[in-house]
Amino acid sequence: MMSRYSEVFRPTALVTAIAGPMAVMAMQSAAAEEVATQPARLQSVTVQGQRDAYKVDDAQSAKFTAPLLDTPKSVTIIPAEVIEQTGSITVQDALRTTPGITFGAGEGGIPIADRPFIRGFDSMASIFVDGARDAASQTRDTFNIERIEVIKGPSSTLGGKGSVGGMINTVSKLPRKENFIQGSIGIGTDAYKRATLDGNYLLNDNTALRLNAMAYDANTPGREAVGGHSWGFAPSITFGVTGPTKVTLQYYHLQGSDMPDYSIPYARTPAQVSKANPAGPAKVDRSNFYGLVDRDFRKTQTDIATAILEHQFSDRLTVRNLTRLGRSGNDYIVTMPDSSRGNVTRGYVHRGTRSRDSITKTLINQTDLTAKFDTGFLRHTALFGFELSRDDTSNTPYNVMSNVSGTTCDAALLRSYDCTSLYRPNPGDPWRGRIGKRPATTNTTTDERAVYLFDTVEITRQWLVNGGVRYDSYSTSQFTPAYVNPNTNAAVAAVRLGNSSHFFNYQAGVVYKPVEYGSLYVSYGTASSPPGTTNGDGADNLSAQIQNLDPERSRAWELGTKWDLLGRRLSLTGAVFTINKDNARVAVDANTTQNVGKQRVKGFELGFAGNLTDKWGVFGGYTYLHSALQDNGAVNRANNGNQFPNTPKHSFSLWSAYQVLPDFTVGGGAYYVAQVFGNPANSLYVPSYWRFDAMAAYRVNKHLTLQLNVQNLFNREYFTRAYTRHYASLAPGRFGMLTANFRF
């Protein structure tokens, strides 16, 4: 069955409509400069890299006061070249190139959205854009992303609440001091169509304008009836390109519509499995879709306005202020193929539902003052700042009512299409039920006020000390008014919840540089996760059981090394680390939760990025994670010693590109993720997998390059996410796309 999203879409229309007037101006400049467009090739991702895009001076994700080589923390930068070569159209696509990151599933109170796990810890609330938290649940596109910065290890000193495993920052494409028009038009299998446009124009010597735009439509390879379309644009203007005062105004809009997919149920119910007898996804055809195309939907929209003011008083003193106002909507009804009712073992699936209609509004103001000064023989690079933010989330779920009661599949539920065959589901079934809205809206508001200080002290050219401290004043509240349940006509009482917390976080590290291009370091850092960290829009929401608890506290040690070799074209990194959480929230009885749990992750990672030769680039690494739920309280004592959910022991990624001829480049990727458990009991899992990709690019002329990508080259069936009880998310099948990349 074809997806209803496979209608005709003409990407060339977008390029023609937007490029027209800007193209003329850009082409005039390009003709004079005659800058040839080379085939895609990886650049060295080092502090002193070949492009300004990789310099730490441009990093916005954290309060770095030293170059990456001299920063005692694991940091991976995914550059534009890797995003483009791999054909990554979402942030999740791009993050797969970095080992140690997995993804969690949405269900119930956890929305369908980007939900990365870094070093075993949920980082859904630790995604940032240009250094400021992007709290709302979204599926993020790459069309306006210059690069992605991944900071690993407890990072609350850098980013505030949460950030136990680390944080992710996407860096936006902002105006530059040059004229160009570039973009892409792509077609592919599974009705894939995508067009992007990126235009930059100098209005005068000190003012630049940039516009990014995108339109996309595709089905999901290997999944019947699943697909979606989206479009977006992101204009920005910078006054004072050459400084010393720079003002950047930017706006971002992205909206989409798709068929949500919870994929495949587990083969047995939670009651039928154990750690000794675990269950994976049911053995069914990979195309089986248990949703209903006439009932299920998902609509999203994100609008963000940002103003950034920067002023350089001197070479030793700079101030930066960011103010952002954002609004994100996530509206859906999705079918949950429920494996918890005992139907799957009889050959049936109950079509349960999950829904959401949420709006998250964000207001944030962040000010940073960076200063360089000396105290005696000590050289300081210090940053002082403060942050004020408010997140408001309203959620009014749908009330999806069947005309037949019960969840155990029988003849009546099969006739109403609330149940279907495990082996032969029909997405076009005419479901016979009613859809309404819950009569009450849950509103959640979180305020955070923070002040922080960082300093890198150069004692000698070989020894540096890096430190930071942050204080957060945090408060969150949630209110759901009383209402009458339309299913049962029973009265539901109003619920009012809240938590106020105040917490310090610290980080400290010592760096030794035996040579200019290498460093050894040891570091310590902390993180704090107060109740309600996800502000009603994720896994860590307020509840009556946790609202009065203290923040969970995590701490970590890391020993690492960084080397910029081959004339600083190749960066090699390595680190061993331990993360401990000694007051994790656990249930001590049926009605009580306390901060008494213990969790630990120990591991090591290796990373490489850059060019082995002028023609051969590599990017990737390996991560080993030994996770243990050490103490889970009296109720879940049986889980003591088990592996973290969503945390593979081994993960590996490699992307490599080689310029075979001056105009011809080939590349390929290999990715491995070990078995992942979906629940703390380690009784539900998705198996390990290898995935391979391929790429070839041919430069037709200085303005045009053709690029062919084949993802999941061998059409492997594998799962990317495992949920706690009901289902596992199946990855797309083999997919090919041909893209014309142009630049004038």
C-alpha positions in Angstrom: 0.0 0.0 0.0 1.4 3.4 -1.0 1.7 6.1 1.6 -0.7 9.0 1.3 2.4 11.2 1.5 3.7 10.1 -1.9 1.9 12.9 -3.9 3.7 14.8 -6.6 6.3 17.2 -5.2 8.5 19.5 -7.3 11.6 20.5 -5.4 12.7 22.7 -8.3 9.8 25.1 -7.6 11.3 25.9 -4.2 14.7 26.8 -5.7 13.2 28.9 -8.5 10.9 30.8 -6.2 13.5 31.7 -3.6 16.7 31.8 -5.6 15.6 34.2 -8.3 16.7 37.7 -7.2 19.5 36.5 -4.9 21.0 34.2 -7.6 21.7 37.1 -10.0 23.7 39.0 -7.3 25.5 35.9 -6.1 26.4 34.7 -9.6 27.9 38.1 -10.5 30.2 37.8 -7.5 31.0 34.1 -8.2 31.9 34.9 -11.8 34.6 37.3 -10.6 36.0 35.0 -8.0 35.7 31.8 -10.1 35.7 29.6 -7.0 35.5 26.0 -8.1 33.3 23.6 -6.3 35.4 20.6 -5.3 34.0 17.1 -4.7 33.0 16.5 -1.1 36.0 15.7 1.1 36.4 15.5 4.8 38.2 18.3 6.6 40.3 18.0 9.6 38.2 18.4 12.7 40.8 19.9 15.0 41.3 23.0 17.0 43.6 24.5 14.4 41.6 23.0 11.5 41.6 24.0 7.9 38.3 25.8 8.2 37.0 28.4 10.6 33.9 26.2 11.2 36.0 23.9 13.3 37.7 26.4 15.6 36.7 26.4 19.2 36.4 30.2 19.0 33.2 29.6 17.1 31.9 26.9 19.4 28.6 27.9 21.1 27.6 24.7 22.9 29.6 25.3 26.0 31.5 27.8 28.0 34.9 26.8 26.7 37.8 28.9 27.7 40.4 27.0 25.9 40.9 25.3 22.5 39.5 21.8 22.3 43.1 20.4 22.4 43.5 22.1 25.8 40.0 21.3 27.1 39.8 18.4 29.6 36.6 16.9 28.3 35.4 14.6 25.5 34.0 16.6 22.6 33.1 15.4 19.1 32.3 17.9 16.3 30.3 16.5 13.4 31.2 18.8 10.5 29.1 19.9 7.5 31.1 17.6 5.3 30.1 14.5 7.2 26.5 15.5 7.4 26.4 16.2 3.6 28.4 13.1 2.5 26.3 10.7 4.6 23.1 12.1 3.3 21.9 12.9 6.8 18.6 14.9 6.7 17.8 14.7 10.4 19.9 15.3 13.6 19.3 11.7 14.5 20.8 10.6 11.1 23.9 12.7 11.8 24.4 11.5 15.4 24.7 7.9 14.3 28.2 8.8 13.1 29.2 9.2 16.7 29.5 6.1 18.8 28.2 6.1 22.4 24.9 7.7 21.4 21.7 5.6 21.1 18.0 6.6 20.9 15.0 6.0 23.1 11.5 5.4 22.0 8.4 7.6 22.7 5.3 6.2 24.3 2.7 7.4 26.8 4.1 10.5 28.5 7.3 10.4 26.4 6.5 12.2 23.1 7.6 11.1 19.7 10.7 13.2 19.2 14.5 13.2 19.3 15.5 11.3 22.4 19.3 10.6 22.4 21.0 8.7 25.1 24.7 9.7 25.8 26.9 7.3 27.7 23.7 5.5 28.9 21.7 8.6 30.2 18.6 10.2 28.6 19.7 13.5 27.0 16.3 14.5 25.5 16.3 17.7 27.7 20.0 18.5 26.9 19.7 19.5 23.3 20.9 23.1 22.5 20.8 25.4 19.5 23.6 28.0 19.3 24.4 27.4 23.0 20.9 27.9 24.3 18.6 25.0 25.5 16.0 23.8 22.9 13.6 22.2 25.4 10.6 21.3 23.2 10.0 17.8 21.8 10.9 17.9 18.1 12.3 15.9 15.2 15.1 18.2 14.0 16.1 18.7 10.3 19.7 19.5 9.2 18.9 22.1 6.5 19.9 25.0 8.8 22.7 23.2 10.7 26.4 24.1 10.1 27.7 21.4 12.4 26.8 19.4 15.5 28.8 19.5 18.8 28.6 16.6 21.2 29.9 17.1 24.7 30.2 13.9 26.7 30.1 13.3 30.4 28.2 15.2 33.2 27.7 18.7 31.9 25.4 20.6 34.2 28.1 23.1 34.9 28.0 24.0 31.2 24.3 23.6 30.5 22.2 23.4 33.7 19.6 20.8 34.7 20.0 17.3 33.5 23.0 16.8 31.2 24.1 13.6 33.1 25.5 11.8 30.0 26.3 15.0 28.1 24.8 17.5 25.8 24.3 18.2 22.1 24.5 21.5 20.4 23.5 22.3 16.8 25.2 25.3 15.3 23.1 27.3 12.9 24.1 28.6 9.5 24.5 32.3 10.0 25.6 35.1 7.6 29.2 35.2 6.3 31.3 37.8 4.6 30.9 36.5 1.1 28.4 36.1 -1.7 27.1 32.6 -2.7 24.1 30.6 -3.7 24.3 26.9 -3.0 21.9 24.1 -2.4 20.7 20.7 -3.6 17.9 18.9 -5.5 17.5 15.2 -4.7 15.4 12.3 -5.9 15.5 8.7 -4.7 13.7 5.4 -4.1 10.5 5.3 -2.0 9.2 8.5 -3.6 12.0 10.5 -2.0 12.2 14.2 -3.1 14.2 16.9 -1.3 15.4 20.4 -2.2 17.5 22.8 -0.1 18.7 26.3 -0.7 21.4 28.3 1.1 22.0 31.9 -0.1 24.3 34.4 1.4 24.6 38.1 0.2 26.6 41.0 1.4 24.3 44.0 1.5 27.3 46.3 2.2 30.8 46.0 3.7 29.3 45.4 7.2 26.0 43.8 6.7 25.2 40.3 5.4 22.0 38.4 4.8 21.5 34.6 4.7 18.5 32.5 3.8 18.2 28.7 4.2 15.1 26.8 2.9 14.1 23.2 2.5 11.2 21.1 1.2 11.0 17.3 1.6 8.7 14.4 0.8 9.3 10.7 1.1 8.0 7.3 2.1 9.9 5.2 4.7 11.9 2.3 3.0 10.5 -1.1 3.9 7.5 0.3 5.9 4.1 0.0 4.4 2.0 3.3 4.6 4.7 5.2 6.5 6.1 8.5 5.2 5.9 12.2 5.6 6.6 15.6 4.2 8.0 18.8 5.7 9.2 22.3 4.8 11.1 25.0 6.5 13.0 28.3 6.1 15.5 30.2 8.2 16.4 33.8 7.3 19.1 35.7 9.3 20.9 39.0 9.0 24.1 40.3 10.7 24.9 43.9 11.2 28.6 44.5 11.9 30.1 41.5 10.1 33.6 43.0 10.6 32.9 44.1 14.2 33.6 45.2 16.9 29.9 45.3 17.5 27.8 42.5 15.8 24.1 42.0 15.9 22.5 38.9 14.4 18.8 38.4 14.0 17.5 35.0 12.9 14.2 33.2 12.5 13.6 29.5 12.1 10.5 27.8 10.9 10.0 24.1 10.4 6.7 22.2 10.0 5.8 18.7 8.9 3.2 16.0 8.6 3.9 12.3 8.8 2.5 8.9 9.6 3.9 7.9 13.0 5.2 4.4 13.3 5.6 2.4 16.5 6.8 -0.6 14.4 6.8 -4.1 15.8 5.5 -5.6 19.1 7.7 -7.8 21.3 7.2 -11.5 20.8 5.9 -12.1 24.4 4.3 -10.1 27.2 6.4 -8.7 30.1 4.8 -11.4 32.3 6.1 -14.1 30.0 9.7 -13.0 29.9 12.6 -12.8 32.3 16.3 -12.0 32.3 17.0 -15.7 31.8 14.3 -15.9 29.1 14.2 -12.6 27.3 12.2 -11.7 24.2 13.0 -9.6 21.2 10.6 -8.2 18.5 8.1 -10.6 17.0 9.2 -12.4 13.9 7.0 -10.9 11.3 7.4 -9.3 7.9 9.4 -6.0 8.2 6.7 -4.1 6.2 4.0 -5.0 8.7 2.3 -1.7 9.9 -0.2 -2.0 12.7 -1.4 1.6 12.5 -4.5 2.9 10.8 -4.0 5.5 8.0 -7.4 7.0 8.5 -6.9 7.5 12.2 -3.2 8.1 12.9 -1.4 11.3 12.1 1.4 13.6 13.3 1.7 17.3 12.8 4.6 19.4 14.0 5.6 23.0 13.8 8.6 24.9 15.3 9.1 28.7 15.2 12.2 30.3 16.9 13.3 33.9 16.9 16.8 34.7 18.1 18.8 37.9 18.6 22.5 37.7 19.4 24.5 40.8 20.3 28.3 40.6 20.5 30.7 43.4 21.3 34.5 43.2 21.4 35.8 45.9 23.8 39.4 44.8 23.0 41.3 41.7 22.2 41.0 40.7 25.8 37.4 41.5 26.6 34.2 40.4 24.8 30.5 40.3 25.7 27.8 38.2 24.1 24.0 38.2 24.8 21.5 35.8 23.3 17.7 36.3 23.6 15.4 33.7 22.2 11.6 33.2 21.9 10.4 29.9 20.6 7.2 28.0 20.1 6.9 24.3 19.2 3.9 22.1 18.6 3.7 18.3 18.6 0.2 16.9 17.7 -0.4 13.3 17.0 -2.4 10.1 17.5 -0.3 6.9 17.0 -1.1 3.2 17.2 0.7 1.3 19.8 1.1 -2.4 18.8 0.4 -3.6 22.4 2.3 -6.8 23.3 1.4 -6.6 27.0 -2.1 -8.2 26.8 -1.2 -11.7 25.7 -2.5 -11.2 22.2 0.7 -11.5 20.3 1.4 -15.1 21.3 -2.1 -16.0 19.9 -1.3 -14.2 16.6 -3.1 -10.9 17.2 -2.2 -7.3 18.0 -4.3 -4.9 20.0 -4.2 -1.4 18.4 -3.8 0.7 21.5 -3.3 4.4 21.1 -1.1 7.1 22.4 -1.7 10.8 21.7 -0.5 14.3 22.4 -1.4 17.8 21.4 1.3 20.0 23.1 2.6 23.5 22.7 5.9 24.5 24.3 6.8 28.1 24.6 10.4 29.1 25.5 11.9 32.4 26.5 15.6 32.6 27.3 18.2 35.3 27.9 21.9 34.4 28.2 24.8 36.8 28.7 28.5 35.8 28.6 31.5 38.0 29.4 34.9 36.6 28.3 38.1 38.2 29.6 41.8 37.4 29.2 44.1 38.7 31.9 47.3 37.9 33.9 47.8 37.5 37.7 51.6 37.4 38.1 52.9 34.7 35.9 49.5 33.0 35.5 47.5 33.6 32.3 43.8 33.5 32.6 41.0 33.1 30.1 37.8 33.5 32.1 34.1 33.5 31.3 31.4 34.9 33.6 27.7 34.7 32.7 24.1 34.4 33.8 21.0 32.8 32.3 17.3 33.3 32.7 14.7 31.0 31.1 11.1 30.0 31.2 9.5 27.0 29.5 5.7 26.7 29.3 4.1 23.4 28.0 0.4 22.8 27.6 -0.8 19.3 26.6 -4.3 18.2 25.8 -4.2 14.6 24.7 -6.9 13.0 22.5 -9.6 10.7 23.9 -9.7 7.8 21.4 -12.8 5.7 22.2 -13.6 2.3 20.8 -17.2 1.1 20.4 -16.2 -2.2 21.9 -14.8 -2.6 25.4 -11.8 -4.8 26.3 -8.2 -5.3 25.2 -8.1 -9.1 24.7 -8.6 -9.7 21.1 -11.8 -11.5 20.2 -14.3 -11.5 17.3 -15.9 -8.2 18.4 -12.6 -6.4 18.6 -11.5 -7.8 15.3 -14.8 -6.6 13.7 -14.2 -3.1 15.1 -10.6 -3.2 13.9 -9.3 -2.4 17.4 -7.4 -5.7 16.9 -5.7 -7.0 13.8 -3.6 -10.0 12.7 0.0 -10.1 13.9 1.0 -11.5 10.5 -1.3 -9.7 8.1 -2.3 -6.3 9.3 -4.2 -3.9 7.0 -3.5 -0.2 7.5 -6.6 0.7 5.6 -9.0 -1.0 8.0 -12.1 1.2 8.6 -11.8 1.7 12.3 -15.2 2.1 14.1 -14.6 4.4 17.0 -14.7 8.1 18.1 -12.0 10.7 18.6 -12.3 13.7 20.9 -10.2 15.8 23.2 -9.6 15.2 26.9 -11.7 17.9 28.7 -8.7 19.2 30.6 -5.3 20.6 29.6 -2.2 20.0 31.7 0.0 23.1 32.0 3.6 22.9 33.1 5.9 25.9 33.8 9.6 25.7 34.6 11.8 28.7 35.5 15.5 28.5 35.8 17.9 31.2 36.9 21.6 30.5 36.8 25.0 32.2 37.2 28.3 30.6 36.2 32.1 31.2 36.1 34.8 29.4 34.1 38.5 29.9 34.0 41.5 28.3 32.2 44.8 29.1 33.9 48.0 28.6 32.0 50.7 27.9 34.5 53.3 27.1 31.9 53.1 26.3 28.3 52.9 22.6 29.3 50.5 22.8 32.3 47.0 24.2 32.4 44.2 24.1 34.9 40.5 24.3 33.9 37.7 24.9 36.3 34.0 26.0 36.4 31.1 26.4 38.8 27.4 27.0 38.2 24.5 27.8 40.5 20.9 27.1 39.5 17.7 28.2 41.1 15.0 26.0 39.6 11.3 25.8 40.0 8.6 23.9 38.2 4.9 23.6 38.6 2.2 21.5 36.9 -1.6 21.9 37.0 -4.4 19.8 35.6 -7.9 21.0 36.3 -10.7 18.7 37.4 -12.7 17.0 34.6 -15.1 14.2 33.9 -13.7 11.1 32.1 -15.8 10.7 28.9 -15.1 7.0 28.8 -16.4 6.2 32.3 -18.3 9.4 33.3 -16.2 9.4 36.5 -15.0 12.7 38.0 -11.3 13.2 38.0 -9.9 15.5 40.7 -7.6 18.4 39.9 -3.9 17.8 40.3 -1.4 20.4 41.3 2.3 19.5 41.5 5.5 21.5 42.0 9.2 21.4 42.9 11.8 24.0 43.8 15.5 23.2 43.9 18.8 25.0 44.2 22.0 23.3 43.2 25.6 23.9 42.5 27.6 22.0 39.9 31.4 21.9 39.4 34.0 20.8 36.9 37.7 20.8 37.2 40.6 19.5 35.1 44.3 19.4 34.7 46.0 19.4 31.2 49.6 18.4 30.5 51.0 19.1 27.0 54.2 17.1 26.4 54.3 18.7 22.9 52.4 21.5 21.2 50.1 19.1 19.3 49.2 16.7 22.1 47.7 16.7 25.5 46.9 14.5 28.5 44.2 15.4 31.0 42.3 14.3 34.0 38.9 15.9 34.9 36.0 15.8 37.3 32.4 17.0 36.7 29.0 16.8 38.2 25.3 17.0 37.0 22.0 17.6 38.7 18.6 16.4 37.5 15.7 17.9 39.5 12.2 16.4 39.2 10.4 17.6 36.1 13.5 18.2 34.1 11.6 17.7 30.8 8.9 20.2 31.7 5.9 18.0 30.9 7.4 17.2 27.5 9.5 14.1 28.0 10.4 11.1 30.2 11.3 13.0 33.4 8.0 14.7 34.2 6.5 15.6 37.5 4.4 13.2 39.4 3.0 13.0 42.9 5.7 10.4 43.8 8.7 12.5 42.9 7.6 16.1 43.3 9.2 16.6 46.7 12.5 14.8 46.0 15.9 16.3 45.8 17.7 16.5 42.4 19.5 13.4 41.4 23.3 14.0 41.6 25.9 12.5 39.3 29.6 12.8 39.3 32.3 11.6 36.9 36.0 11.1 36.5 37.7 11.1 33.1 41.3 10.4 32.0 42.0 11.3 28.4 44.3 12.3 25.7 44.1 14.3 22.4 46.5 14.5 19.5 46.5 16.6 16.3 48.8 14.8 13.9 49.9 14.9 10.3 50.4 18.6 10.3 47.2 19.0 12.4 45.1 17.4 9.7 44.1 14.4 11.8 42.7 14.4 15.3 42.9 11.4 17.6 41.3 11.2 21.0 40.9 8.6 23.7 39.3 8.6 27.2 38.4 6.3 30.1 35.6 7.4 32.4 33.3 6.6 35.3 29.9 8.1 36.0 28.2 7.5 39.3 24.7 8.4 40.4 24.3 7.7 44.1 20.8 9.2 44.8 18.8 7.9 41.8 15.0 7.9 42.2 13.7 4.4 42.9 10.5 2.9 44.3 10.9 1.7 47.8 7.3 0.4 48.0 4.2 0.5 45.9 3.4 4.2 46.7 6.8 5.7 47.7 9.8 6.9 45.7 13.1 8.0 47.3 16.6 9.2 46.3 18.3 6.0 47.3 19.3 4.3 44.1 22.7 3.8 42.7 23.8 3.6 39.1 27.2 3.4 37.5 28.7 3.5 34.0 32.3 2.7 33.3 33.9 2.7 29.9 36.3 4.1 27.4 36.2 5.6 23.9 38.4 6.2 20.9 37.8 8.9 18.3 39.4 9.9 15.0 38.5 12.7 12.6 40.4 14.3 9.7 42.5 13.5 6.7 45.0 10.6 6.5 46.2 12.1 3.2 45.2 14.9 0.9 42.7 12.6 -0.7 41.6 10.3 2.1 39.4 11.4 5.0 38.0 9.5 8.0 35.6 10.1 10.8 34.3 7.9 13.6 35.3 6.0 16.7 34.5 3.2 19.2 32.8 3.3 22.6 32.6 0.6 25.3 30.0 1.1 28.1 29.7 -1.2 31.2 26.6 0.0 32.9 25.1 -1.4 36.1 21.9 -0.6 38.0 23.6 -1.2 41.3 20.7 -0.5 43.7 17.1 -0.3 42.6 15.3 -0.2 46.0 13.2 -2.8 47.7 10.5 -3.1 45.0 12.9 -3.7 42.1 15.7 -5.4 43.9 15.7 -8.2 41.3 17.1 -5.6 38.8 20.3 -5.0 40.8 23.3 -5.4 38.6 21.4 -5.3 35.3 22.5 -3.3 32.3 21.0 0.2 31.7 18.2 0.3 29.1 19.1 1.8 25.8 22.9 1.3 26.5 24.9 -1.0 24.3 28.2 -2.4 25.6 29.8 -1.8 22.2 29.3 0.8 19.5 31.4 1.6 16.5 31.2 4.0 13.6 33.4 4.8 10.6 32.8 7.1 7.7 35.5 7.4 5.1 35.8 9.2 1.7 38.6 8.9 -0.9 39.2 11.1 -3.9 39.9 8.5 -6.6 40.2 11.1 -9.4 40.3 14.9 -9.3 36.6 14.9 -10.1 35.5 11.6 -8.5 35.1 10.7 -4.8 33.9 7.5 -3.2 32.9 6.9 0.4 31.4 4.5 2.7 30.2 4.0 6.3 30.1 1.1 8.7 28.1 1.2 12.0 27.8 -1.4 14.7 25.6 -1.3 17.8 25.5 -4.2 20.3 22.4 -5.6 21.8 20.2 -3.1 23.7 17.7 -3.8 26.5 14.4 -2.0 26.6 13.7 -2.3 30.3 15.6 -2.4 33.6 14.7 -6.1 34.1 16.8 -6.9 30.9 14.0 -9.1 29.7 13.1 -7.2 26.5 15.7 -6.4 23.9 16.6 -5.6 20.3 19.5 -7.5 18.8 22.9 -6.1 17.7 23.3 -5.0 14.2 25.8 -3.9 11.5 24.8 -1.3 8.9 26.8 -0.3 5.8 26.3 2.8 3.6 28.0 3.8 0.3 28.5 7.1 -1.5 29.9 8.4 -4.8 30.3 12.0 -5.9 31.2 13.3 -9.4 32.1 17.0 -10.1 30.5 17.9 -13.4 31.9 21.4 -13.4 32.9 24.1 -10.9 29.2 24.8 -10.1 27.7 21.3 -10.0 28.4 18.0 -8.2 26.3 14.8 -8.4 26.2 12.6 -5.4 24.8 9.1 -5.1 24.0 7.7 -1.6 22.9 4.2 -0.7 21.9 3.8 2.9 21.6 0.3 4.6 23.4 -1.1 1.5 22.6 -4.7 2.3 19.0 -4.1 3.3 19.6 -5.3 6.9 16.6 -5.6 9.2 17.5 -4.0 12.5 16.0 -2.0 15.3 17.1 1.4 16.5 15.0 1.8 19.7 13.6 -0.5 22.3 10.7 0.6 24.5 10.1 -0.6 28.1 7.0 -2.7 27.5 5.3 -2.8 24.1 7.3 -2.4 21.0 10.6 -1.9 19.2 11.3 0.6 16.4 12.3 -0.9 13.1 15.0 1.0 11.1 14.4 1.9 7.4 15.3 -0.6 4.7 17.7 0.0 1.8 17.4 3.5 0.4 19.1 5.2 -2.5 19.1 8.9 -3.5 20.8 11.0 -6.2 21.5 14.6 -5.3 22.6 17.5 -7.4 24.6 19.9 -5.3 25.1 23.3 -6.8 27.1 26.4 -5.9 27.5 29.8 -7.6 
